[in-house]
Amino acid sequence: MKNSSNNVETAESVWAALRETDRMIKESRKERELEMKELQKEREKESKKSHEEHEKKMKEIKASIEKLREDFELKMKKSREEHERRMKETEVKYDRMFGSWSQNFGKFAEEYFSNSLENGKQNFFGEKFDEFEKNVKGIKKGSKDEYDILLINGHSIGIVEVKFKAHENDLPKVLKKPQTFRVNFPEYNNHRVYLGLATMAFYPELENECVEQGIAILKQVGDTMVIKDEHLKVF
């Protein structure tokens, strides 16, 4: 009987020990779960803090880059404005200088051809011209124009455009002269009108175009003025 009692106590104590162990395991598991939750919260907190710090740094870097960009653009703008200002000053300077040279060259050409025509060389366009005028201005509204050289007789007018160095782009202006001249000076409406282009140097394309348009060619060859007028047209 005694051995049986000891066996019962032993079984009960074993079950009690197992239950206690199970309880302790459960408590330990709960503690670990709590610890894991706390650890997870701490990690999330640290991660959030790290993310916020990263975002703050990125904003600071972005603001710094934006400030550098704005400063650079401002410097570039000032540099461009300064460059443009200097370019304008240079353009004005050279315009004045070359404009003065151009005017001097133009006056030289006008004097050369005017003197050549006045000194007994008015007999061209197939006719003899008795009157010689230069720098004549027409002021009628809508037909304002200037005529560098006019050669006049009783039935014909010679209009000569003078350039130091002429270009094909000058020809439309020359071809318009008869129309504006008749408006400005209607007393010559019954006169035949001839056109001439006088320049210190002709290039082949310009000379060929004058021939096609019926415009007389006046040019300098050495010390002599040469006139080519066999292809003339009446305008």
Phi and psi in degrees as GROMACS dihedral restraints (atoms count N, CA, C in turn):
[ dihedral_restraints ]
;  ai    aj    ak    al  type     phi  dphi    fc
    3     4     5     6     1   -66.2    20    10
    4     5     6     7     1   -40.6    20    10
    6     7     8     9     1   -65.4    20    10
    7     8     9    10     1   -38.1    20    10
    9    10    11    12     1   -62.4    20    10
   10    11    12    13     1   -41.7    20    10
   12    13    14    15     1   -64.4    20    10
   13    14    15    16     1   -39.6    20    10
   15    16    17    18     1   -65.8    20    10
   16    17    18    19     1   -35.7    20    10
   18    19    20    21     1   -65.1    20    10
   19    20    21    22     1   -40.1    20    10
   21    22    23    24     1   -64.5    20    10
   22    23    24    25     1   -45.3    20    10
   24    25    26    27     1   -62.6    20    10
   25    26    27    28     1   -37.2    20    10
   27    28    29    30     1   -66.9    20    10
   28    29    30    31     1   -41.6    20    10
   30    31    32    33     1   -65.5    20    10
   31    32    33    34     1   -42.7    20    10
   33    34    35    36     1   -65.2    20    10
   34    35    36    37     1   -41.9    20    10
   36    37    38    39     1   -65.1    20    10
   37    38    39    40     1   -33.9    20    10
   39    40    41    42     1   -66.1    20    10
   40    41    42    43     1   -46.5    20    10
   42    43    44    45     1   -63.4    20    10
   43    44    45    46     1   -37.9    20    10
   45    46    47    48     1   -64.6    20    10
   46    47    48    49     1   -41.1    20    10
   48    49    50    51     1   -65.1    20    10
   49    50    51    52     1   -38.5    20    10
   51    52    53    54     1   -65.2    20    10
   52    53    54    55     1   -42.7    20    10
   54    55    56    57     1   -63.9    20    10
   55    56    57    58     1   -40.2    20    10
   57    58    59    60     1   -63.9    20    10
   58    59    60    61     1   -42.1    20    10
   60    61    62    63     1   -62.7    20    10
   61    62    63    64     1   -42.7    20    10
   63    64    65    66     1   -63.1    20    10
   64    65    66    67     1   -40.3    20    10
   66    67    68    69     1   -62.4    20    10
   67    68    69    70     1   -45.5    20    10
   69    70    71    72     1   -63.3    20    10
   70    71    72    73     1   -39.2    20    10
   72    73    74    75     1   -63.0    20    10
   73    74    75    76     1   -44.6    20    10
   75    76    77    78     1   -61.9    20    10
   76    77    78    79     1   -44.3    20    10
   78    79    80    81     1   -63.1    20    10
   79    80    81    82     1   -41.5    20    10
   81    82    83    84     1   -63.0    20    10
   82    83    84    85     1   -40.2    20    10
   84    85    86    87     1   -64.3    20    10
   85    86    87    88     1   -41.7    20    10
   87    88    89    90     1   -62.9    20    10
   88    89    90    91     1   -42.2    20    10
   90    91    92    93     1   -61.9    20    10
   91    92    93    94     1   -43.0    20    10
   93    94    95    96     1   -64.6    20    10
   94    95    96    97     1   -39.0    20    10
   96    97    98    99     1   -63.6    20    10
   97    98    99   100     1   -41.3    20    10
   99   100   101   102     1   -63.8    20    10
  100   101   102   103     1   -43.4    20    10
  102   103   104   105     1   -61.7    20    10
  103   104   105   106     1   -41.4    20    10
  105   106   107   108     1   -64.7    20    10
  106   107   108   109     1   -40.4    20    10
  108   109   110   111     1   -63.7    20    10
  109   110   111   112     1   -43.8    20    10
  111   112   113   114     1   -62.7    20    10
  112   113   114   115     1   -42.4    20    10
  114   115   116   117     1   -63.6    20    10
  115   116   117   118     1   -40.2    20    10
  117   118   119   120     1   -64.8    20    10
  118   119   120   121     1   -41.1    20    10
  120   121   122   123     1   -62.8    20    10
  121   122   123   124     1   -42.7    20    10
  123   124   125   126     1   -63.1    20    10
  124   125   126   127     1   -43.1    20    10
  126   127   128   129     1   -63.6    20    10
  127   128   129   130     1   -43.0    20    10
  129   130   131   132     1   -62.6    20    10
  130   131   132   133     1   -39.6    20    10
  132   133   134   135     1   -63.9    20    10
  133   134   135   136     1   -45.9    20    10
  135   136   137   138     1   -64.7    20    10
  136   137   138   139     1   -39.8    20    10
  138   139   140   141     1   -64.6    20    10
  139   140   141   142     1   -42.0    20    10
  141   142   143   144     1   -63.0    20    10
  142   143   144   145     1   -43.1    20    10
  144   145   146   147     1   -63.4    20    10
  145   146   147   148     1   -43.5    20    10
  147   148   149   150     1   -63.2    20    10
  148   149   150   151     1   -40.7    20    10
  150   151   152   153     1   -64.5    20    10
  151   152   153   154     1   -42.4    20    10
  153   154   155   156     1   -63.6    20    10
  154   155   156   157     1   -42.3    20    10
  156   157   158   159     1   -63.7    20    10
  157   158   159   160     1   -40.2    20    10
  159   160   161   162     1   -63.2    20    10
  160   161   162   163     1   -45.1    20    10
  162   163   164   165     1   -61.7    20    10
  163   164   165   166     1   -40.2    20    10
  165   166   167   168     1   -63.6    20    10
  166   167   168   169     1   -45.1    20    10
  168   169   170   171     1   -63.3    20    10
  169   170   171   172     1   -41.6    20    10
  171   172   173   174     1   -62.7    20    10
  172   173   174   175     1   -40.3    20    10
  174   175   176   177     1   -63.8    20    10
  175   176   177   178     1   -41.4    20    10
  177   178   179   180     1   -63.9    20    10
  178   179   180   181     1   -42.5    20    10
  180   181   182   183     1   -64.3    20    10
  181   182   183   184     1   -44.4    20    10
  183   184   185   186     1   -61.3    20    10
  184   185   186   187     1   -43.6    20    10
  186   187   188   189     1   -63.9    20    10
  187   188   189   190     1   -38.7    20    10
  189   190   191   192     1   -65.4    20    10
  190   191   192   193     1   -43.6    20    10
  192   193   194   195     1   -63.8    20    10
  193   194   195   196     1   -42.1    20    10
  195   196   197   198     1   -62.5    20    10
  196   197   198   199     1   -39.8    20    10
  198   199   200   201     1   -65.3    20    10
  199   200   201   202     1   -42.3    20    10
  201   202   203   204     1   -62.2    20    10
  202   203   204   205     1   -41.4    20    10
  204   205   206   207     1   -63.7    20    10
  205   206   207   208     1   -45.1    20    10
  207   208   209   210     1   -63.1    20    10
  208   209   210   211     1   -42.4    20    10
  210   211   212   213     1   -62.9    20    10
  211   212   213   214     1   -41.1    20    10
  213   214   215   216     1   -64.8    20    10
  214   215   216   217     1   -45.3    20    10
  216   217   218   219     1   -63.2    20    10
  217   218   219   220     1   -38.3    20    10
  219   220   221   222     1   -64.8    20    10
  220   221   222   223     1   -42.9    20    10
  222   223   224   225     1   -64.0    20    10
  223   224   225   226     1   -41.8    20    10
  225   226   227   228     1   -64.4    20    10
  226   227   228   229     1   -40.0    20    10
  228   229   230   231     1   -62.5    20    10
  229   230   231   232     1   -46.2    20    10
  231   232   233   234     1   -63.3    20    10
  232   233   234   235     1   -38.6    20    10
  234   235   236   237     1   -64.6    20    10
  235   236   237   238     1   -43.8    20    10
  237   238   239   240     1   -62.7    20    10
  238   239   240   241     1   -44.1    20    10
  240   241   242   243     1   -62.2    20    10
  241   242   243   244     1   -41.3    20    10
  243   244   245   246     1   -66.0    20    10
  244   245   246   247     1   -41.2    20    10
  246   247   248   249     1   -62.6    20    10
  247   248   249   250     1   -45.7    20    10
  249   250   251   252     1   -62.6    20    10
  250   251   252   253     1   -40.1    20    10
  252   253   254   255     1   -62.0    20    10
  253   254   255   256     1   -44.9    20    10
  255   256   257   258     1   -67.0    20    10
  256   257   258   259     1   -37.6    20    10
  258   259   260   261     1   -63.6    20    10
  259   260   261   262     1   -42.0    20    10
  261   262   263   264     1   -63.7    20    10
  262   263   264   265     1   -42.0    20    10
  264   265   266   267     1   -62.0    20    10
  265   266   267   268     1   -41.4    20    10
  267   268   269   270     1   -65.6    20    10
  268   269   270   271     1   -42.5    20    10
  270   271   272   273     1   -61.5    20    10
  271   272   273   274     1   -44.0    20    10
  273   274   275   276     1   -61.6    20    10
  274   275   276   277     1   -42.1    20    10
  276   277   278   279     1   -62.2    20    10
  277   278   279   280     1   -48.3    20    10
  279   280   281   282     1   -72.9    20    10
  280   281   282   283     1   -32.7    20    10
  282   283   284   285     1   -61.4    20    10
  283   284   285   286     1   -42.1    20    10
  285   286   287   288     1   -64.8    20    10
  286   287   288   289     1   -43.5    20    10
  288   289   290   291     1   -68.4    20    10
  289   290   291   292     1   -52.2    20    10
  291   292   293   294     1   -73.0    20    10
  292   293   294   295     1   -29.8    20    10
  294   295   296   297     1   -63.0    20    10
  295   296   297   298     1   -40.7    20    10
  297   298   299   300     1   -64.9    20    10
  298   299   300   301     1   -43.8    20    10
  300   301   302   303     1   -61.6    20    10
  301   302   303   304     1   -43.6    20    10
  303   304   305   306     1   -61.1    20    10
  304   305   306   307     1   -42.7    20    10
  306   307   308   309     1   -62.8    20    10
  307   308   309   310     1   -40.8    20    10
  309   310   311   312     1   -64.6    20    10
  310   311   312   313     1   -41.9    20    10
  312   313   314   315     1   -63.7    20    10
  313   314   315   316     1   -41.3    20    10
  315   316   317   318     1   -63.2    20    10
  316   317   318   319     1   -42.1    20    10
  318   319   320   321     1   -65.2    20    10
  319   320   321   322     1   -38.4    20    10
  321   322   323   324     1   -61.3    20    10
  322   323   324   325     1   -44.7    20    10
  324   325   326   327     1   -63.6    20    10
  325   326   327   328     1   -43.4    20    10
  327   328   329   330     1   -61.8    20    10
  328   329   330   331     1   -43.2    20    10
  330   331   332   333     1   -64.5    20    10
  331   332   333   334     1   -41.7    20    10
  333   334   335   336     1   -62.2    20    10
  334   335   336   337     1   -51.7    20    10
  336   337   338   339     1   -72.0    20    10
  337   338   339   340     1   -35.5    20    10
  339   340   341   342     1   -61.9    20    10
  340   341   342   343     1   -47.8    20    10
  342   343   344   345     1   -63.3    20    10
  343   344   345   346     1   -39.6    20    10
  345   346   347   348     1   -64.3    20    10
  346   347   348   349     1   -39.1    20    10
  348   349   350   351     1   -74.8    20    10
  349   350   351   352     1   -36.7    20    10
  351   352   353   354     1   -70.5    20    10
  352   353   354   355     1   -29.2    20    10
  354   355   356   357     1   -86.7    20    10
  355   356   357   358     1    56.5    20    10
  357   358   359   360     1    78.5    20    10
  358   359   360   361     1    12.3    20    10
  360   361   362   363     1  -112.0    20    10
  361   362   363   364     1    39.0    20    10
  363   364   365   366     1   -91.6    20    10
  364   365   366   367     1    -0.6    20    10
  366   367   368   369     1   -92.9    20    10
  367   368   369   370     1    80.8    20    10
  369   370   371   372     1  -149.6    20    10
  370   371   372   373     1  -171.9    20    10
  372   373   374   375     1    59.3    20    10
  373   374   375   376     1    18.3    20    10
  375   376   377   378     1    77.4    20    10
  376   377   378   379     1     8.6    20    10
  378   379   380   381     1  -139.1    20    10
  379   380   381   382     1   166.3    20    10
  381   382   383   384     1  -102.2    20    10
  382   383   384   385     1   126.5    20    10
  384   385   386   387     1  -106.6    20    10
  385   386   387   388     1   134.3    20    10
  387   388   389   390     1   -92.9    20    10
  388   389   390   391     1   -30.0    20    10
  390   391   392   393     1  -113.3    20    10
  391   392   393   394     1   148.1    20    10
  393   394   395   396     1  -134.8    20    10
  394   395   396   397     1   124.7    20    10
  396   397   398   399     1  -132.2    20    10
  397   398   399   400     1   148.8    20    10
  399   400   401   402     1  -135.7    20    10
  400   401   402   403     1   154.4    20    10
  402   403   404   405     1    52.6    20    10
  403   404   405   406     1    51.3    20    10
  405   406   407   408     1   -89.5    20    10
  406   407   408   409     1   132.3    20    10
  408   409   410   411     1  -109.5    20    10
  409   410   411   412     1   136.5    20    10
  411   412   413   414     1  -105.3    20    10
  412   413   414   415     1   131.2    20    10
  414   415   416   417     1  -119.3    20    10
  415   416   417   418     1    10.5    20    10
  417   418   419   420     1   -65.6    20    10
  418   419   420   421     1   139.3    20    10
  420   421   422   423     1   -58.8    20    10
  421   422   423   424     1   131.3    20    10
  423   424   425   426     1    84.2    20    10
  424   425   426   427     1   -10.0    20    10
  426   427   428   429     1  -135.6    20    10
  427   428   429   430     1    27.1    20    10
  429   430   431   432     1   -60.7    20    10
  430   431   432   433     1   133.8    20    10
  432   433   434   435     1  -160.3    20    10
  433   434   435   436     1   167.2    20    10
  435   436   437   438     1  -131.6    20    10
  436   437   438   439     1   138.6    20    10
  438   439   440   441     1  -118.5    20    10
  439   440   441   442     1   110.9    20    10
  441   442   443   444     1   -61.5    20    10
  442   443   444   445     1   -48.2    20    10
  444   445   446   447     1  -136.9    20    10
  445   446   447   448     1   131.8    20    10
  447   448   449   450     1  -119.2    20    10
  448   449   450   451     1   131.0    20    10
  450   451   452   453     1  -114.6    20    10
  451   452   453   454     1   127.8    20    10
  453   454   455   456     1  -131.6    20    10
  454   455   456   457     1   137.5    20    10
  456   457   458   459     1  -138.7    20    10
  457   458   459   460     1  -165.3    20    10
  459   460   461   462     1   -70.3    20    10
  460   461   462   463     1   -17.9    20    10
  462   463   464   465     1  -139.8    20    10
  463   464   465   466     1     1.8    20    10
  465   466   467   468     1  -141.6    20    10
  466   467   468   469     1   152.5    20    10
  468   469   470   471     1  -126.7    20    10
  469   470   471   472     1   131.9    20    10
  471   472   473   474     1  -109.4    20    10
  472   473   474   475     1   120.5    20    10
  474   475   476   477     1  -108.7    20    10
  475   476   477   478     1   118.5    20    10
  477   478   479   480     1  -114.5    20    10
  478   479   480   481     1   120.2    20    10
  480   481   482   483     1   -89.6    20    10
  481   482   483   484     1   129.1    20    10
  483   484   485   486     1  -111.2    20    10
  484   485   486   487     1   129.8    20    10
  486   487   488   489     1  -134.6    20    10
  487   488   489   490     1   145.8    20    10
  489   490   491   492     1   -68.9    20    10
  490   491   492   493     1   -44.7    20    10
  492   493   494   495     1  -139.8    20    10
  493   494   495   496     1    98.7    20    10
  495   496   497   498     1   -78.8    20    10
  496   497   498   499     1   162.4    20    10
  498   499   500   501     1  -138.6    20    10
  499   500   501   502     1   160.2    20    10
  501   502   503   504     1   -58.0    20    10
  502   503   504   505     1   -29.4    20    10
  504   505   506   507     1   -64.7    20    10
  505   506   507   508     1   -15.5    20    10
  507   508   509   510     1   -79.6    20    10
  508   509   510   511     1   -17.3    20    10
  510   511   512   513     1   -66.0    20    10
  511   512   513   514     1   -41.2    20    10
  513   514   515   516     1   -55.6    20    10
  514   515   516   517     1   -37.3    20    10
  516   517   518   519     1   -65.5    20    10
  517   518   519   520     1   -40.7    20    10
  519   520   521   522     1   -65.3    20    10
  520   521   522   523     1   -44.2    20    10
  522   523   524   525     1   -66.4    20    10
  523   524   525   526     1   -19.3    20    10
  525   526   527   528     1   -83.3    20    10
  526   527   528   529     1   -14.6    20    10
  528   529   530   531     1   -57.4    20    10
  529   530   531   532     1   -45.3    20    10
  531   532   533   534     1   -57.6    20    10
  532   533   534   535     1   -40.0    20    10
  534   535   536   537     1   -64.1    20    10
  535   536   537   538     1   -49.6    20    10
  537   538   539   540     1   -68.8    20    10
  538   539   540   541     1   -33.3    20    10
  540   541   542   543     1   -64.1    20    10
  541   542   543   544     1   -43.4    20    10
  543   544   545   546     1   -66.6    20    10
  544   545   546   547     1   -30.8    20    10
  546   547   548   549     1   -72.7    20    10
  547   548   549   550     1   -42.9    20    10
  549   550   551   552     1   -74.3    20    10
  550   551   552   553     1   -30.8    20    10
  552   553   554   555     1  -132.6    20    10
  553   554   555   556     1    72.4    20    10
  555   556   557   558     1   -63.0    20    10
  556   557   558   559     1   -17.2    20    10
  558   559   560   561     1   -66.2    20    10
  559   560   561   562     1   -13.3    20    10
  561   562   563   564     1  -107.0    20    10
  562   563   564   565     1    17.2    20    10
  564   565   566   567     1   -61.9    20    10
  565   566   567   568     1   -26.4    20    10
  567   568   569   570     1   -88.7    20    10
  568   569   570   571     1    -2.1    20    10
  570   571   572   573     1   -81.5    20    10
  571   572   573   574     1   147.9    20    10
  573   574   575   576     1   -73.8    20    10
  574   575   576   577     1   144.4    20    10
  576   577   578   579     1  -117.5    20    10
  577   578   579   580     1   128.5    20    10
  579   580   581   582     1  -114.5    20    10
  580   581   582   583     1   151.0    20    10
  582   583   584   585     1  -118.0    20    10
  583   584   585   586     1   147.0    20    10
  585   586   587   588     1  -141.2    20    10
  586   587   588   589     1   148.5    20    10
  588   589   590   591     1  -120.3    20    10
  589   590   591   592     1   120.5    20    10
  591   592   593   594     1  -111.4    20    10
  592   593   594   595     1   124.6    20    10
  594   595   596   597     1  -148.3    20    10
  595   596   597   598     1   153.2    20    10
  597   598   599   600     1   -69.7    20    10
  598   599   600   601     1   -20.8    20    10
  600   601   602   603     1  -150.9    20    10
  601   602   603   604     1   131.6    20    10
  603   604   605   606     1  -107.2    20    10
  604   605   606   607     1   143.9    20    10
  606   607   608   609     1  -108.2    20    10
  607   608   609   610     1   156.7    20    10
  609   610   611   612     1   -54.5    20    10
  610   611   612   613     1   -42.7    20    10
  612   613   614   615     1   -63.6    20    10
  613   614   615   616     1   -40.4    20    10
  615   616   617   618     1   -66.7    20    10
  616   617   618   619     1   -43.7    20    10
  618   619   620   621     1   -63.6    20    10
  619   620   621   622     1   -41.9    20    10
  621   622   623   624     1   -63.9    20    10
  622   623   624   625     1   -38.8    20    10
  624   625   626   627     1   -66.9    20    10
  625   626   627   628     1   -38.6    20    10
  627   628   629   630     1   -62.0    20    10
  628   629   630   631     1   -41.1    20    10
  630   631   632   633     1   -61.8    20    10
  631   632   633   634     1   -45.4    20    10
  633   634   635   636     1   -64.0    20    10
  634   635   636   637     1   -36.3    20    10
  636   637   638   639     1   -85.0    20    10
  637   638   639   640     1    -6.4    20    10
  639   640   641   642     1    77.8    20    10
  640   641   642   643     1    29.0    20    10
  642   643   644   645     1  -101.4    20    10
  643   644   645   646     1   130.5    20    10
  645   646   647   648     1   -65.6    20    10
  646   647   648   649     1   146.7    20    10
  648   649   650   651     1  -108.8    20    10
  649   650   651   652     1   123.1    20    10
  651   652   653   654     1  -121.7    20    10
  652   653   654   655     1   119.8    20    10
  654   655   656   657     1  -144.3    20    10
  655   656   657   658     1   161.9    20    10
  657   658   659   660     1   -92.5    20    10
  658   659   660   661     1   127.8    20    10
  660   661   662   663     1  -126.2    20    10
  661   662   663   664     1   105.9    20    10
  663   664   665   666     1    66.5    20    10
  664   665   666   667     1  -125.3    20    10
  666   667   668   669     1   -99.5    20    10
  667   668   669   670     1     8.9    20    10
  669   670   671   672     1  -117.8    20    10
  670   671   672   673     1   143.5    20    10
  672   673   674   675     1   -85.6    20    10
  673   674   675   676     1   126.8    20    10
  675   676   677   678     1  -108.9    20    10
  676   677   678   679     1   134.8    20    10
  678   679   680   681     1  -116.1    20    10
  679   680   681   682     1   127.9    20    10
  681   682   683   684     1  -117.8    20    10
  682   683   684   685     1   109.1    20    10
  684   685   686   687     1  -138.0    20    10
  685   686   687   688     1    15.8    20    10
  687   688   689   690     1   -72.4    20    10
  688   689   690   691     1   -12.9    20    10
  690   691   692   693     1  -101.2    20    10
  691   692   693   694     1    12.4    20    10
  693   694   695   696     1   -57.5    20    10
  694   695   696   697     1   148.6    20    10
  696   697   698   699     1  -118.6    20    10
  697   698   699   700     1   154.8    20    10
  699   700   701   702     1   -93.9    20    10
  700   701   702   703     1   131.3    20    10
